[in-house]
Amino acid sequence: MSFRDPRRNFKLPHEIEELLGRTYAGNSGLSGPELVDFFRSYIPDLEPYPREGAPPERYEILVDCLARLDLEEQKRAIRELLEYDGPMKHGQPRGADKARIREWLRESDKRIGF
């Protein structure tokens, strides 16, 4: 995978993608290198975080990595992000934002019969 060829995510509702971006790649959340490390377990061929030149923005990394997963893998990664209590360079997200993401996951699972 290459950050020079980013993908757009068309599997998640736009509102949820935006909320994930604000929550985990905005004023709170993971740094660029932390995002790359997190997604490496889902995308084994994920390139290292670029240390030279202009690195991609954190939001771009988040969306690009999620777009490379099918919807069920995306949900699994989102659940793992919600439960992640390790270090986050930009701090843990607000509880209200995490609650809204959890609500979407529950609603989404109900629609497909989980």
PyMOL commands that place a pseudoatom at each C-alpha (Angstrom):
pseudoatom trace, name=CA, resn=MET, resi=1, chain=A, elem=C, hetatm=0, pos=[0.000, 0.000, 0.000]
pseudoatom trace, name=CA, resn=SER, resi=2, chain=A, elem=C, hetatm=0, pos=[1.196, 3.498, -0.755]
pseudoatom trace, name=CA, resn=PHE, resi=3, chain=A, elem=C, hetatm=0, pos=[0.131, 6.780, 0.772]
pseudoatom trace, name=CA, resn=ARG, resi=4, chain=A, elem=C, hetatm=0, pos=[0.870, 8.336, -2.626]
pseudoatom trace, name=CA, resn=ASP, resi=5, chain=A, elem=C, hetatm=0, pos=[-2.191, 6.495, -4.003]
pseudoatom trace, name=CA, resn=PRO, resi=6, chain=A, elem=C, hetatm=0, pos=[-4.873, 7.222, -1.361]
pseudoatom trace, name=CA, resn=ARG, resi=7, chain=A, elem=C, hetatm=0, pos=[-8.277, 5.630, -1.511]
pseudoatom trace, name=CA, resn=ARG, resi=8, chain=A, elem=C, hetatm=0, pos=[-11.597, 7.184, -0.690]
pseudoatom trace, name=CA, resn=ASN, resi=9, chain=A, elem=C, hetatm=0, pos=[-13.956, 5.333, 1.637]
pseudoatom trace, name=CA, resn=PHE, resi=10, chain=A, elem=C, hetatm=0, pos=[-17.403, 4.663, 0.202]
pseudoatom trace, name=CA, resn=LYS, resi=11, chain=A, elem=C, hetatm=0, pos=[-18.425, 1.965, 2.686]
pseudoatom trace, name=CA, resn=LEU, resi=12, chain=A, elem=C, hetatm=0, pos=[-18.983, 4.108, 5.787]
pseudoatom trace, name=CA, resn=PRO, resi=13, chain=A, elem=C, hetatm=0, pos=[-21.649, 6.792, 6.067]
pseudoatom trace, name=CA, resn=HIS, resi=14, chain=A, elem=C, hetatm=0, pos=[-20.042, 10.185, 5.460]
pseudoatom trace, name=CA, resn=GLU, resi=15, chain=A, elem=C, hetatm=0, pos=[-21.180, 11.430, 8.892]
pseudoatom trace, name=CA, resn=ILE, resi=16, chain=A, elem=C, hetatm=0, pos=[-19.373, 8.554, 10.621]
pseudoatom trace, name=CA, resn=GLU, resi=17, chain=A, elem=C, hetatm=0, pos=[-16.237, 8.997, 8.536]
pseudoatom trace, name=CA, resn=GLU, resi=18, chain=A, elem=C, hetatm=0, pos=[-16.168, 12.704, 9.454]
pseudoatom trace, name=CA, resn=LEU, resi=19, chain=A, elem=C, hetatm=0, pos=[-16.768, 11.928, 13.141]
pseudoatom trace, name=CA, resn=LEU, resi=20, chain=A, elem=C, hetatm=0, pos=[-13.989, 9.321, 13.135]
pseudoatom trace, name=CA, resn=GLY, resi=21, chain=A, elem=C, hetatm=0, pos=[-11.704, 11.895, 11.538]
pseudoatom trace, name=CA, resn=ARG, resi=22, chain=A, elem=C, hetatm=0, pos=[-12.446, 14.532, 14.158]
pseudoatom trace, name=CA, resn=THR, resi=23, chain=A, elem=C, hetatm=0, pos=[-12.272, 11.966, 16.955]
pseudoatom trace, name=CA, resn=TYR, resi=24, chain=A, elem=C, hetatm=0, pos=[-9.122, 10.032, 16.067]
pseudoatom trace, name=CA, resn=ALA, resi=25, chain=A, elem=C, hetatm=0, pos=[-7.280, 12.336, 13.653]
pseudoatom trace, name=CA, resn=GLY, resi=26, chain=A, elem=C, hetatm=0, pos=[-8.359, 15.821, 14.700]
pseudoatom trace, name=CA, resn=ASN, resi=27, chain=A, elem=C, hetatm=0, pos=[-7.927, 17.726, 17.950]
pseudoatom trace, name=CA, resn=SER, resi=28, chain=A, elem=C, hetatm=0, pos=[-7.687, 14.397, 19.767]
pseudoatom trace, name=CA, resn=GLY, resi=29, chain=A, elem=C, hetatm=0, pos=[-6.537, 10.943, 18.823]
pseudoatom trace, name=CA, resn=LEU, resi=30, chain=A, elem=C, hetatm=0, pos=[-3.525, 9.294, 17.295]
pseudoatom trace, name=CA, resn=SER, resi=31, chain=A, elem=C, hetatm=0, pos=[-0.517, 10.832, 15.587]
pseudoatom trace, name=CA, resn=GLY, resi=32, chain=A, elem=C, hetatm=0, pos=[0.327, 9.867, 12.006]
pseudoatom trace, name=CA, resn=PRO, resi=33, chain=A, elem=C, hetatm=0, pos=[2.904, 7.257, 13.063]
pseudoatom trace, name=CA, resn=GLU, resi=34, chain=A, elem=C, hetatm=0, pos=[0.494, 5.904, 15.715]
pseudoatom trace, name=CA, resn=LEU, resi=35, chain=A, elem=C, hetatm=0, pos=[-2.244, 5.524, 13.068]
pseudoatom trace, name=CA, resn=VAL, resi=36, chain=A, elem=C, hetatm=0, pos=[0.127, 3.641, 10.771]
pseudoatom trace, name=CA, resn=ASP, resi=37, chain=A, elem=C, hetatm=0, pos=[1.152, 1.344, 13.645]
pseudoatom trace, name=CA, resn=PHE, resi=38, chain=A, elem=C, hetatm=0, pos=[-2.499, 0.745, 14.568]
pseudoatom trace, name=CA, resn=PHE, resi=39, chain=A, elem=C, hetatm=0, pos=[-3.545, -0.180, 11.025]
pseudoatom trace, name=CA, resn=ARG, resi=40, chain=A, elem=C, hetatm=0, pos=[-0.519, -2.396, 10.363]
pseudoatom trace, name=CA, resn=SER, resi=41, chain=A, elem=C, hetatm=0, pos=[-2.326, -5.338, 12.027]
pseudoatom trace, name=CA, resn=TYR, resi=42, chain=A, elem=C, hetatm=0, pos=[-5.146, -4.921, 9.472]
pseudoatom trace, name=CA, resn=ILE, resi=43, chain=A, elem=C, hetatm=0, pos=[-2.978, -4.060, 6.457]
pseudoatom trace, name=CA, resn=PRO, resi=44, chain=A, elem=C, hetatm=0, pos=[0.284, -6.043, 6.647]
pseudoatom trace, name=CA, resn=ASP, resi=45, chain=A, elem=C, hetatm=0, pos=[1.807, -4.360, 3.573]
pseudoatom trace, name=CA, resn=LEU, resi=46, chain=A, elem=C, hetatm=0, pos=[1.153, -0.853, 4.905]
pseudoatom trace, name=CA, resn=GLU, resi=47, chain=A, elem=C, hetatm=0, pos=[4.146, 1.293, 4.099]
pseudoatom trace, name=CA, resn=PRO, resi=48, chain=A, elem=C, hetatm=0, pos=[6.043, 2.944, 6.956]
pseudoatom trace, name=CA, resn=TYR, resi=49, chain=A, elem=C, hetatm=0, pos=[5.047, 6.429, 7.976]
pseudoatom trace, name=CA, resn=PRO, resi=50, chain=A, elem=C, hetatm=0, pos=[6.916, 8.804, 5.645]
pseudoatom trace, name=CA, resn=ARG, resi=51, chain=A, elem=C, hetatm=0, pos=[9.536, 10.681, 7.668]
pseudoatom trace, name=CA, resn=GLU, resi=52, chain=A, elem=C, hetatm=0, pos=[10.773, 12.795, 4.761]
pseudoatom trace, name=CA, resn=GLY, resi=53, chain=A, elem=C, hetatm=0, pos=[8.903, 15.239, 2.593]
pseudoatom trace, name=CA, resn=ALA, resi=54, chain=A, elem=C, hetatm=0, pos=[5.360, 16.268, 3.331]
pseudoatom trace, name=CA, resn=PRO, resi=55, chain=A, elem=C, hetatm=0, pos=[3.635, 13.405, 5.171]
pseudoatom trace, name=CA, resn=PRO, resi=56, chain=A, elem=C, hetatm=0, pos=[-0.074, 12.835, 4.581]
pseudoatom trace, name=CA, resn=GLU, resi=57, chain=A, elem=C, hetatm=0, pos=[-2.449, 14.403, 7.061]
pseudoatom trace, name=CA, resn=ARG, resi=58, chain=A, elem=C, hetatm=0, pos=[-3.729, 12.180, 9.842]
pseudoatom trace, name=CA, resn=TYR, resi=59, chain=A, elem=C, hetatm=0, pos=[-7.274, 12.320, 8.476]
pseudoatom trace, name=CA, resn=GLU, resi=60, chain=A, elem=C, hetatm=0, pos=[-6.018, 11.134, 5.079]
pseudoatom trace, name=CA, resn=ILE, resi=61, chain=A, elem=C, hetatm=0, pos=[-4.189, 8.214, 6.695]
pseudoatom trace, name=CA, resn=LEU, resi=62, chain=A, elem=C, hetatm=0, pos=[-7.286, 7.219, 8.670]
pseudoatom trace, name=CA, resn=VAL, resi=63, chain=A, elem=C, hetatm=0, pos=[-9.648, 7.352, 5.674]
pseudoatom trace, name=CA, resn=ASP, resi=64, chain=A, elem=C, hetatm=0, pos=[-7.173, 5.687, 3.321]
pseudoatom trace, name=CA, resn=CYS, resi=65, chain=A, elem=C, hetatm=0, pos=[-6.507, 2.815, 5.716]
pseudoatom trace, name=CA, resn=LEU, resi=66, chain=A, elem=C, hetatm=0, pos=[-10.195, 2.260, 6.448]
pseudoatom trace, name=CA, resn=ALA, resi=67, chain=A, elem=C, hetatm=0, pos=[-10.998, 2.329, 2.709]
pseudoatom trace, name=CA, resn=ARG, resi=68, chain=A, elem=C, hetatm=0, pos=[-8.679, -0.610, 2.149]
pseudoatom trace, name=CA, resn=LEU, resi=69, chain=A, elem=C, hetatm=0, pos=[-10.783, -2.785, 4.475]
pseudoatom trace, name=CA, resn=ASP, resi=70, chain=A, elem=C, hetatm=0, pos=[-14.172, -4.326, 3.797]
pseudoatom trace, name=CA, resn=LEU, resi=71, chain=A, elem=C, hetatm=0, pos=[-17.056, -3.026, 5.911]
pseudoatom trace, name=CA, resn=GLU, resi=72, chain=A, elem=C, hetatm=0, pos=[-16.842, -5.757, 8.563]
pseudoatom trace, name=CA, resn=GLU, resi=73, chain=A, elem=C, hetatm=0, pos=[-13.080, -5.217, 8.942]
pseudoatom trace, name=CA, resn=GLN, resi=74, chain=A, elem=C, hetatm=0, pos=[-13.743, -1.478, 9.212]
pseudoatom trace, name=CA, resn=LYS, resi=75, chain=A, elem=C, hetatm=0, pos=[-16.215, -2.081, 12.018]
pseudoatom trace, name=CA, resn=ARG, resi=76, chain=A, elem=C, hetatm=0, pos=[-13.734, -4.350, 13.794]
pseudoatom trace, name=CA, resn=ALA, resi=77, chain=A, elem=C, hetatm=0, pos=[-11.014, -1.677, 13.507]
pseudoatom trace, name=CA, resn=ILE, resi=78, chain=A, elem=C, hetatm=0, pos=[-13.418, 1.026, 14.722]
pseudoatom trace, name=CA, resn=ARG, resi=79, chain=A, elem=C, hetatm=0, pos=[-14.377, -1.103, 17.734]
pseudoatom trace, name=CA, resn=GLU, resi=80, chain=A, elem=C, hetatm=0, pos=[-10.693, -1.599, 18.506]
pseudoatom trace, name=CA, resn=LEU, resi=81, chain=A, elem=C, hetatm=0, pos=[-10.101, 2.154, 18.248]
pseudoatom trace, name=CA, resn=LEU, resi=82, chain=A, elem=C, hetatm=0, pos=[-12.999, 2.787, 20.647]
pseudoatom trace, name=CA, resn=GLU, resi=83, chain=A, elem=C, hetatm=0, pos=[-11.494, 0.390, 23.193]
pseudoatom trace, name=CA, resn=TYR, resi=84, chain=A, elem=C, hetatm=0, pos=[-7.898, 1.528, 22.695]
pseudoatom trace, name=CA, resn=ASP, resi=85, chain=A, elem=C, hetatm=0, pos=[-6.564, 2.963, 25.924]
pseudoatom trace, name=CA, resn=GLY, resi=86, chain=A, elem=C, hetatm=0, pos=[-2.891, 3.209, 24.994]
pseudoatom trace, name=CA, resn=PRO, resi=87, chain=A, elem=C, hetatm=0, pos=[-0.982, 6.429, 24.480]
pseudoatom trace, name=CA, resn=MET, resi=88, chain=A, elem=C, hetatm=0, pos=[-2.434, 8.905, 22.017]
pseudoatom trace, name=CA, resn=LYS, resi=89, chain=A, elem=C, hetatm=0, pos=[-0.273, 11.871, 21.125]
pseudoatom trace, name=CA, resn=HIS, resi=90, chain=A, elem=C, hetatm=0, pos=[-3.320, 14.131, 20.867]
pseudoatom trace, name=CA, resn=GLY, resi=91, chain=A, elem=C, hetatm=0, pos=[-5.231, 12.666, 23.823]
pseudoatom trace, name=CA, resn=GLN, resi=92, chain=A, elem=C, hetatm=0, pos=[-8.234, 10.414, 24.217]
pseudoatom trace, name=CA, resn=PRO, resi=93, chain=A, elem=C, hetatm=0, pos=[-11.343, 11.471, 22.287]
pseudoatom trace, name=CA, resn=ARG, resi=94, chain=A, elem=C, hetatm=0, pos=[-14.406, 12.894, 24.012]
pseudoatom trace, name=CA, resn=GLY, resi=95, chain=A, elem=C, hetatm=0, pos=[-16.791, 10.346, 25.483]
pseudoatom trace, name=CA, resn=ALA, resi=96, chain=A, elem=C, hetatm=0, pos=[-19.740, 11.854, 23.589]
pseudoatom trace, name=CA, resn=ASP, resi=97, chain=A, elem=C, hetatm=0, pos=[-18.020, 11.313, 20.233]
pseudoatom trace, name=CA, resn=LYS, resi=98, chain=A, elem=C, hetatm=0, pos=[-17.154, 7.733, 21.117]
pseudoatom trace, name=CA, resn=ALA, resi=99, chain=A, elem=C, hetatm=0, pos=[-20.750, 7.153, 22.265]
pseudoatom trace, name=CA, resn=ARG, resi=100, chain=A, elem=C, hetatm=0, pos=[-22.112, 8.377, 18.905]
pseudoatom trace, name=CA, resn=ILE, resi=101, chain=A, elem=C, hetatm=0, pos=[-19.776, 6.016, 17.029]
pseudoatom trace, name=CA, resn=ARG, resi=102, chain=A, elem=C, hetatm=0, pos=[-20.847, 3.112, 19.277]
pseudoatom trace, name=CA, resn=GLU, resi=103, chain=A, elem=C, hetatm=0, pos=[-24.496, 3.993, 18.623]
pseudoatom trace, name=CA, resn=TRP, resi=104, chain=A, elem=C, hetatm=0, pos=[-23.895, 3.843, 14.863]
pseudoatom trace, name=CA, resn=LEU, resi=105, chain=A, elem=C, hetatm=0, pos=[-22.183, 0.455, 15.223]
pseudoatom trace, name=CA, resn=ARG, resi=106, chain=A, elem=C, hetatm=0, pos=[-25.162, -0.932, 17.206]
pseudoatom trace, name=CA, resn=GLU, resi=107, chain=A, elem=C, hetatm=0, pos=[-27.667, 0.435, 14.672]
pseudoatom trace, name=CA, resn=SER, resi=108, chain=A, elem=C, hetatm=0, pos=[-25.628, -0.915, 11.777]
pseudoatom trace, name=CA, resn=ASP, resi=109, chain=A, elem=C, hetatm=0, pos=[-25.393, -4.368, 13.341]
pseudoatom trace, name=CA, resn=LYS, resi=110, chain=A, elem=C, hetatm=0, pos=[-29.162, -4.439, 13.966]
pseudoatom trace, name=CA, resn=ARG, resi=111, chain=A, elem=C, hetatm=0, pos=[-29.871, -3.650, 10.306]
pseudoatom trace, name=CA, resn=ILE, resi=112, chain=A, elem=C, hetatm=0, pos=[-27.877, -6.658, 9.157]
pseudoatom trace, name=CA, resn=GLY, resi=113, chain=A, elem=C, hetatm=0, pos=[-29.106, -8.979, 11.877]
pseudoatom trace, name=CA, resn=PHE, resi=114, chain=A, elem=C, hetatm=0, pos=[-26.265, -9.203, 14.425]
for i in range(1, 114): cmd.bond("trace and resi %d" % i, "trace and resi %d" % (i + 1))
show_as sticks, trace
zoom trace
